[in-house]
């Protein structure tokens, strides 16, 4: 596997930014690709620093693209940059132009932790024609409910900076509950969904609410929970489970 630190200019953001890419060295074209997203307090380097994702991906000859989005919640921010357009349109286009990555829906997947779990499900639910699967690890899935749970003025100010007024978030394109309902009603392709959360995680209740919503509307989702907190030992283990779950084969499988 090759590890590439890619610096480029984003026309969507109007600034220079970075993504890290893990790429099989087999020389094959149309490589299946996982867009692997970071959490709120991390950056695009964190998956390489805290897990063995390169070694895990090598077993599947899977490319992994890890972009930087700062604290944007993968959103076209109310008072900031257009990070949703960046992650959903520009990053795949640039990555596919620079590297031999597949453009086919069935070869493109998204996964992430915490804020990145929210971003991965947003990609899968809003772009089901581009992504065949999305996986959330301890995701911040209930944005509206999260604000109700945390009496933290700084968090409220940050969320307003990102999403705008609270009343405008519910039922919007940034509300995963709304997106899930729309997807079921659309009659279009339904991506595979995987969700996990540790039972001691501070985001556990929000994860259960999202799961209950998906089940109530008939949206199929693979869900796993077990003892665990919001920490890297749990995510290093669960990203291996995500790769096993994705519709791709290990090199030694028949």
N, C-alpha and C positions, 0 to 999 in steps of 0.2 A: 504494500500500500504506500502511496505517496501522500505526504502532508503538505498542503500548499497554503501559505498565508497570502491572501489576495487583497491588495489595496486598490480601490477604484473610485472613480468619481460618479456619484449618483445625481442624475439630472432631476429626479423626483425630489430629492432632499435639497439639492443645490449645494452639496458639500462632499468632501472626500470621506470615504468610510471603508470598512473592512469586512471580510468574511473569511473564515477558515474552511478549507475543503479537504476531505479525505477521499482519495481516488484510487481505485484498483489499478495496478500496473500491468494488467493482462493485455492491454491494447484493444480490448473490445469496444465497440461503439454502442450507443443506446443503453448506457449503464443505468440500472434502477437507482433511484436517488431518494434519500431521506433528508428533508429539511428539518434540522434539529435546533430547537429554539431555547434561548436562555431565559432565566428568571429576572425578577425586578432589580435585584442588587448585583447581578452578574453582567458578564459581557460575552462576546463570541468566543473567547478563549476557554471558558469555564469547563465545557464538556471534556476537552482534551486534558485539562489539568486535574480534574476530580474523578474521572472514570477512565476505563480502558476501552473507550468507544472505537478507537482505531483497530484494536485487536478483535473486538466483537464484530465489527463490520467486515473485516477481512474474511471471516468464515462464510460470508454471503456474497462476496465481491460487490458490495453495496457502496455507492458513493454517499458521502454525508456532507451537506452544506450547512454551515453554522454562521449566520449573519449577525451583525451587531445592530441592535435597535434601541439601546439605552433604556430609559424608563418609560417607554411610549405605550405599553400595552398593545403593541402591534395595531395601532389605531391612527387614522388620519386625525390628528389631535385638534381639539377645539382651539387651542392656543399654542400651536407648535408645528411640527413637521408632519408630512404625509407618510407615516410609517406603514399604514395599511397598504397603500398603493405601492410602496417600496417593497414590502415583503410578498405581496400577492402577485405583482406584475413584474417589477424591475429585477428583483433578485433572481427569479427563475430564468428570465430572459437573458440576463448577463451570464449567469452560471452556465446555461445551455449553449451560449455562444462561445464561451471560453474553453469548456470541457466537454468530453464526449458523452453527455448525459441524455437520457431518453426524454422526449417530449410527450410520450404517450401517457395517458391518464393512469393506466394500470401499472406503470413503473414509477409513479411519484407519490410520496407519502410525507406526512408531517408529524412531528412529535415534539414535546417540550415539557418542561417542569415549571410548576407554579405559574407565573405570568406567561411562560412559554407554553404551558398546557392550555391556557386560554387561547393563545395565538394559534396553536396547532388545531384546536377544534374550530376556531374561527375560519381557518383556511379550508378545513374539510367541509364545514357546513355552508360557507358562502361560495366556495369554488368546487362543488362536487364534480364538475366537468373536468377539473384539472388534477384532483387528488383522489386516489383510490382508497386512502386510509388516513385516519388521524388518531393520535394517541396522546392522552393527557396523563402526566404523572404529577399527582398532588396539585392539580390545576386550580387556579383562581377562577372558577367557572361561573360563580354567581356574583357578578359585579354589583348589582343592586343590593342584594342581601349582605354583601361584605360591608358596605357603607353603614348599613343598619346595625351591624354587629360591633363595629369598632368605634368607640368614642374618642377618636384621635383626630384632632383638628388638622394636623399637618397632612394626614392621609386624605382627609376630605378635601383640603385645598388642592392637593396633587391630583386627585381624581377629577375635580372640577376643571383644573387646568387641562387635563387630558380629554375628558369626555364632555365637558360642558355641564349644564345644570342637571341635577339628579333626575328630574322629571322627564328630561329628554333622553335619558339613557335606556330606561325601561321601554321595551318594544321597538328599539332601534336596531340598526345593523351592527351595533356593538353588544347587543344582549343575546347571549348564546341560547337562552330559553326561547326567545323569539325566532332565532335562526333555525333551531331544531324544529319548531312547529312549521315554519315556512317550508323547510326541506321535505317534511312528510307530505304536505299539501301539494308540493310542486309536481309530483308524478315523474320527476327526473331521476337520474342516477343517485343512489344512496351509498356514500362511502362507508367502509368498515370503520367502526369506532371502538377504541379501547380506552378504558378509564381505570385508574387505580389511585388509592389514597390510603395512607396509614391511619389507623383508628385514633392515634394520639396527635395527629396533625391538626393545627389550628384551622385548616381549611376543610376539615372532614365534613362538617355539617353542610357546608355549601356544596360539596361533592355529592352528598346524599340527596340534597334537594334537586340537583341537576339530574341525577340518576332517576329519581322518582318521576321527574317531568318527562324524561325520555320514555320511560316505561308507560306512562299514562297516555302518551300520544302514539304508542306503537313503534317507536324508533328502536331498532335493534342495537344493543351496545354490549360489549364484553366488559364486565366490571369485576374487579378484584380488590379486596381489602384484607388487611392483616395488621398486626401490631406494627407501628412505625411512626416516626416523627418526620418533620420537614427537614430532611438532612440527606447528605450525599451517599451514605452507606445504603440507604433505601433506594435512591435513584440509580445508583450503579447496578444494583441487583435488578431493578424493574426495567431498565433499558434493555437488558439482555432478554427479558421476557417479551418486550415489545418486538424485538427482532425475530424471536421465535414465532410470534403471532402474525407478523406481516406475511402477505402472500408471496413470499420468495423462498427459494430453497438454499439450504446450506450446500457447500461445495461437495461434501461427502455424502449427501443424500442421493438415493437412486432416482 
